[in-house]
Amino acid sequence: MRRLLSALAVTGCLLTSLPATTLAQSLPGLTLFSGVKSENQLPFRLDFGGQTASTDRYILRLPAKKMKLAVAQFAITYPKYYKGSFDTKKVEVKVKGKSVPLSEVKWDQEGRVIEIFPQEPVPAGSNVEVVLSNVQNPTFGGIFYFNCQVLSPGDVPLLRYLGSWIISIS
């Protein structure tokens, strides 16, 4: 009996000492009743756990299969009830793990959109990560739908929907 209690105590100590970073959000799991079809749900990672009223880094991924055409502009929209803030100087686009030079990043707070303009169009068929660093998460948690739209070079100047990131802040 004594050995069993000792083993349970040691196991409890080990489990409670796991670092908080292991609780960070990453690729969305099974999402039921989201209103977004599964083929339109995009993978993401929140590096610092998605805690309310804290600083975070959002890594928003676009799989190569979604990148059917080259991209000259990314537009990320978010809901009206998302009260966080973004640092436009800390936005990065990575293609195949390498950072792409950006000509401009605009954050329209009224329109609730972040517009990202790479210097050169991002090639079709590439795995892309949009990294938003130094994000101030909202004070109140919730589930937020971040939508990705893109503009292709030489295309009709209408943004095309690629998918949505369903981000939970708690």
N, C-alpha and C positions, 0 to 999 in steps of 0.2 A: 504494500500500500504506500509506503514511504517513497519508493522508487517512482511509482506512478505520479504521485503529487509533485515530486521533484521534476519529472519530465514535463508535466503540464505547466509548471511555473517557468521553466526554461523556454518552452515553446511560446508561452504567452509573452515573455520578455522579447523574444526574437520577433514575433509578429508585430508588436507595438512599436518596435524601433525601426520599422521600414521607413525610408525617407519619403517625404511628402511628394517628391517628384514622380514617384511611381504611380501616383494617383492622377497625374496630368492626363487631360483628354487627348485622345489621338483619333485615328480613323474612326468614323462613325460606325457603330455596330448596327444591329437590326433596329430599324426605326419603323414603328407601326403608326399608322394614322397620321402621317406628317402632312399629307396633302401634296407631297413632292414624290413623283414616281421614282422608284429605286434607281432606274437608269440615269436620272437627273441629279441624284445625290452625289456630291463631290467629297473626296476625302480631305481631311485637314488634321492639324495638330495644334494644340494650345500648349506652349512650352512650360508655362508656370501655373497650370491647373485650372484656369478659368474662374478664379475667385473674384467675387464682387469687390469693387473699390480698390483694385490692385493693378499693378502694371503687368502686362502680359506680352507675349509674342505669338501672333497668329501665323501659322504656315498653311496657306491655302493651296491645295494641289489641284492641278489640271492634268489628268492622265493623257497620254499620247493619243489614245483613241478618240478623245473629245476634240483634239486639235486637228481638225480636218483641213483647215486652211491656215495660211500664215496670219499672224495677228499684229496689227499696227497700233491697237489701243485696247486696254482692258478697262472695263467699267464695273466696279463692285458697288452694288446698291445694298442698303440695309434698311430695316424698318424704322418707322417714326419713333417707336418706343425704346429704341436702343439709345441710351444716353452716355455712351462712352466717347472717347476722343482718340484721334489718330495723329501721329507725328509724320508729316509728309517727308521729312528729311530722313526718316528711318524706314522707307519703303524700298524693297528690293525685289527684282524678278530674277529667278534662277532657271536656266535651261540646262538640263543634264548636269545639274550640280554647280554650274558656273554662273556667276553674276553677269547680267546683261546691262550695259550702260543705258540709263534712262535720260530722255531729253526733258521730261517734265512729269511732275505728280501734282494733281490738283485735288483738293478736298472741298467739295461743295456741301457745307453743313446744312443749308436750307433744302437742297435737293437730295440730301442723304446719299451721296455718291462719291466714290474715290476713283479718279480717272488717272490711269497710268499709261504714259507714252514712251515706249522703248525707242532708242535712237534708230535702230534697224528693226524691221519686222521680225517677230519671233517665227521661226520656221514651222511649217505644218508637221504633224507627227512627232512633236517633241513633248517630253515630260516637262511640265512647267510647275514651278512653285512661286507663289506670290507671298513674300514675307513682309508682314506688317509688324515691325518692332516698336517698342515703347508705346504700346496701346494702353490707354487707361480704361479698364473695364468699367461698366456702369455700376452705380451704387446698388441698384436692385437687380437681382438675378432674373433669369428667364431663358426662354428658347428664342433664338434670333436667326432669321433666315437671311443669309448673305447670298445675293444672286450675282452670278458672273455673266457679263455680256462682253462681246468682243467686236471689234471692227477690223475687217481685213483690208489690206492695201488694194486700192483700185476698185474696191467693192462699192456697191450702192451705199451711201452714207447712213446706213441704219444698223444699229447694234443688234447682234444675234445672240440669243440666249444659249449658254453652254451648260448651265446647271446651277445648283444651289448647295451651299454649305450650311448645315443645320447645327448651329453653335449653341451650346448650353453654358450659361454663366450661373454659378451658384455660390 
